[in-house]
Amino acid sequence: MRTYVYLCICLIAMQHLSAQSYSGLELDNFSGINSLTFNPANVVDSRFRADINIATVGSTITTDYFGINLSNLIDNPDGFDFDEDSQTFPSQANNLYLNLDVLGPSFMFNLAPKHALGITTRVRAFMNVNRINGSLYETLSEDDAFDNDINIDMENLNGTIHAWTEAGLTYGMVLYDGKNHFLKGGITLKYLQGAGAVFFNSDRIQGNYDAAGDTITANGDLTYGQTLDDTNDENDEFKFGSGSSGFAADFGLMYEYRPNLGDIKMDSTSLKGHNQYRFKLGLSLQDMGKLSYENVNVEEYVISGTVSADDFEEDFQQGLEDNYDQTSTVQNVDLQLPTTLRYMADYRINRNLYLGLSGVLSLNDDTSPLSNRRLNYMSIVPRYESRLFSLYTNLSVMEYSDFIWGAGFRFCLLTVGSGSIISNLITDDSRAADVYAGVKIPILQSRYSKETKQLRKEERRKAKAERQKRKAIEKMDK
């Protein structure tokens, strides 16, 4: 069966999961090159002389169809029992969201005290399926489903699956550096190559299944398209560098309020290795752009009349072609990236303790089959942060889901976390599952200025001379 509409229907049956990638990490002042994917202004005036990413992977999956008891996966030696360890939440309009983000070899470095540059490589994939009839799916899943009449009703169904690669160039500069106020900005320009896309939509499909006659009577419409080769199963796959390309951009600003904090020496040359703010605010606009695909196969069906259900048993797509009016066209298609507004605020309690807030607001609506969108969320993130080690926990509310609770840490070269790990372990109907992990090579700024280093060296020299003098006096007294 080649129709990707039913691929998505199968995926929505997997699990009710929701979370956001990189929760907590996005606020860490020592996240380095990773922070450029949240706000390009982070590239400048960072705690790094340079930062080199080896690989970082984050994944998110969300659907409001059902939840599972993840603790049973660990505690039950007999394995997971779907009937006992899950709860369903079917509706006329269930949704599915999936996001995979891989940050490949990337690095950032300082050009001058107020200017910095970063180069990033990424592989990204999104899946959005909106307003699929979960109640109908649940009915069809029953063993005796086709022994009874079934009502069919789906409205404003659409979905997009899209994967692509990015090569980004980030530039950041300090815009203002006053006595207590600091402002920096950044921009990332990205070259995109598409790997492939599948999209579908239906304004409405309405009808019923008649058990006595084993027939389907329905009226409505269905449109789907794919950039993949539909002539041979071996070629029907996502391929990077498939001939599609495009451009996109991210923009970001970061403001810091920098009073005399009292716990660090506030001179103009020694603070690159320290956080200088009492609080900071950040705003970024991400993924402004699109990918253009040529020669896309688009199939449109006008669904009308009564047909035999047997026609769809072996091959759903063939059943559509044999029974309904079809229009096949080859089109050039532009797929919109998941344009997003990110915001953050961070309060410095003391040298190592912070309380942050972060969130995402999608600027794409969920009505278009030619765009992906992020899910809206907001997180409160208390954390412990130092040069070598950070520990954070997030308390989050996310679209399609309830409250979720996660944690993560950074230790030297390694970063690991999950925005939902704690809520997974303490709830019976987990609606969250995500994970991120990364390895990089950080080259940190010095904690002391040249003047301070020289002063400390002189103090050590004087202390050593004083010790030697005391020892000489003690030896003479003996």
Buried (B, 14 or more C-beta within 10 A) or exposed (E): EBBBBEBBBEBBBBBBBBBBBBBBBBBBBBBBBBBBBBBBBBBBBBBBBBBBBEEBBBBBBBBBBBBBBBBBEEEEEEEEEEEEBBEBBBEEBBBBBBBBBBBBEBBBBBEEEBBBBBBBBBBBBBBBBBBBBBBBBBBBEEEEEBEEEBEBBBBEBBBBBBBBBBBBBBBBBBBEBEEEEBBBBBBBBBBBBBBBBBBBBBEBBBBBBBBEEEBBBBEBBBBBBBBBBEEEEEEEEBBEEBEBBBEBBBBBBBBBBBEEBEEBEBEEEBBBBBBBBBBBBBBBBBBBBBBBBEEBBBBBBEBBBEBBBEBBEEBBBBBBBEBBEEEEEEEEBEBBBBBBBBBBBBBBEEEBEBBBBBBBEBBBEBEBBBBBBBBBBBBBBBBEBEBEEBBBBBBBBBBBBBEBBBBBBBEEEEBBBBBBBBBBEEBEBBBBBBBBBBBBBBEBBEBBBEEBEEEEEEEEEEEEEEEEEEEEEEEEEE
